[in-house]
Amino acid sequence: MSVSRETERLTAYAELLRKWNPAINLIAPSTLDQIETRHIADSLQLTEITRNVSGNWVDLGSGGGFPGIVMAIMRPDLDLTLVESDQRKAAFLRNVVRELALPRAQVICKRIEAVDRLDAANISARALAPLPLLMAYVDRHLSASGTAWLMKGRNWQDEVAQARTDWKFELKPHQSATDPDAAILEITEIRHA
Ligand SMILES: C[S@@+](CC[C@H](N)C(=O)[O-])C[C@H]1O[C@@H](n2cnc3c(N)ncnc32)[C@H](O)[C@@H]1O
């Protein structure tokens, strides 16, 4: 049976994470044995939901590369930008992009608030900030017709209620398969309330 190019790259990525995590703390050490079942599986849910989506993609606060690197592996047809302000994590991400040969992925090592507007068709973020703050980051970098894909934990409904104080938006939640209380929030038409 042939192993797909995507599977080879996901395996190589997991190896790089395991190699570098002791030095850089890319993911919580307690979750090192859950790279495939939790971190990659979470990210693959997003790539599955968005398999027919087109346009440039921006992943904010990429950290060790979830979901940004998984998106770059599964969608090599998209221009993808990972924004990560921590220099050591950004160096790791650049190394992954080079070693896995992902030529349409680039890393910006700056704070999200300091990056020139990216005018993205799609934005993703996982474990970056509470939704009210995340909306401000997304609003800065999303195009008027763009879609945000925000991976949220079990308090997502409370966060949505808080965010609606300052923002108006259309919301379509996709329930997580790995954690029934978590969701990927598909958000469009963002504007100040
Ligand atoms: C908790 S980690 C999550 C990383 C990854 N998305 C994941 O799910 O594993 C949040 C990351 O966002 C980065 N970050 C936080 N605030 C940021 C900002 N304002 N600009 C750029 N990066 C930021 C941090 O350095 C950190 O690597």
Ligand as a Chemical Component Dictionary entry (heavy atoms), coordinates in Angstrom:
data_LIG
# 
_chem_comp.id                   LIG 
_chem_comp.type                 NON-POLYMER 
_chem_comp.pdbx_formal_charge   0 
_chem_comp.three_letter_code    LIG 
# 
loop_
_chem_comp_atom.comp_id 
_chem_comp_atom.atom_id 
_chem_comp_atom.alt_atom_id 
_chem_comp_atom.type_symbol 
_chem_comp_atom.charge 
_chem_comp_atom.model_Cartn_x 
_chem_comp_atom.model_Cartn_y 
_chem_comp_atom.model_Cartn_z 
_chem_comp_atom.pdbx_ordinal 
LIG C1  C1  C 0  -1.267 28.696 23.321 1  
LIG S1  S1  S 1  -0.301 28.877 21.892 2  
LIG C2  C2  C 0  -1.253 27.983 20.692 3  
LIG C3  C3  C 0  -0.413 27.588 19.515 4  
LIG C4  C4  C 0  -1.129 26.762 18.431 5  
LIG N1  N1  N 0  -2.110 27.555 17.715 6  
LIG C5  C5  C 0  -1.742 25.503 18.999 7  
LIG O1  O1  O 0  -2.967 25.385 19.033 8  
LIG O2  O2  O -1 -0.996 24.614 19.431 9  
LIG C6  C6  C 0  -0.533 30.592 21.388 10 
LIG C7  C7  C 0  0.582  31.091 20.489 11 
LIG O3  O3  O 0  0.231  32.383 20.016 12 
LIG C8  C8  C 0  1.358  33.229 20.077 13 
LIG N2  N2  N 0  0.835  34.587 20.276 14 
LIG C9  C9  C 0  0.109  35.034 21.338 15 
LIG N3  N3  N 0  -0.231 36.333 21.166 16 
LIG C10 C10 C 0  0.296  36.701 19.962 17 
LIG C11 C11 C 0  0.282  37.916 19.226 18 
LIG N4  N4  N 0  -0.357 39.000 19.689 19 
LIG N5  N5  N 0  0.920  37.959 18.030 20 
LIG C12 C12 C 0  1.546  36.848 17.546 21 
LIG N6  N6  N 0  1.583  35.655 18.203 22 
LIG C13 C13 C 0  0.968  35.586 19.390 23 
LIG C14 C14 C 0  2.180  32.716 21.256 24 
LIG O4  O4  O 0  3.556  33.021 21.122 25 
LIG C15 C15 C 0  1.918  31.218 21.194 26 
LIG O5  O5  O 0  2.897  30.560 20.428 27 
# 
loop_
_chem_comp_bond.comp_id 
_chem_comp_bond.atom_id_1 
_chem_comp_bond.atom_id_2 
_chem_comp_bond.value_order 
_chem_comp_bond.pdbx_ordinal 
LIG C1  S1  SING 1  
LIG S1  C2  SING 2  
LIG S1  C6  SING 3  
LIG C2  C3  SING 4  
LIG C3  C4  SING 5  
LIG C4  N1  SING 6  
LIG C4  C5  SING 7  
LIG C5  O1  DOUB 8  
LIG C5  O2  SING 9  
LIG C6  C7  SING 10 
LIG C7  O3  SING 11 
LIG C7  C15 SING 12 
LIG O3  C8  SING 13 
LIG C8  N2  SING 14 
LIG C8  C14 SING 15 
LIG N2  C9  SING 16 
LIG N2  C13 SING 17 
LIG C9  N3  DOUB 18 
LIG N3  C10 SING 19 
LIG C10 C11 SING 20 
LIG C10 C13 DOUB 21 
LIG C11 N4  SING 22 
LIG C11 N5  DOUB 23 
LIG N5  C12 SING 24 
LIG C12 N6  DOUB 25 
LIG N6  C13 SING 26 
LIG C14 O4  SING 27 
LIG C14 C15 SING 28 
LIG C15 O5  SING 29 
# 
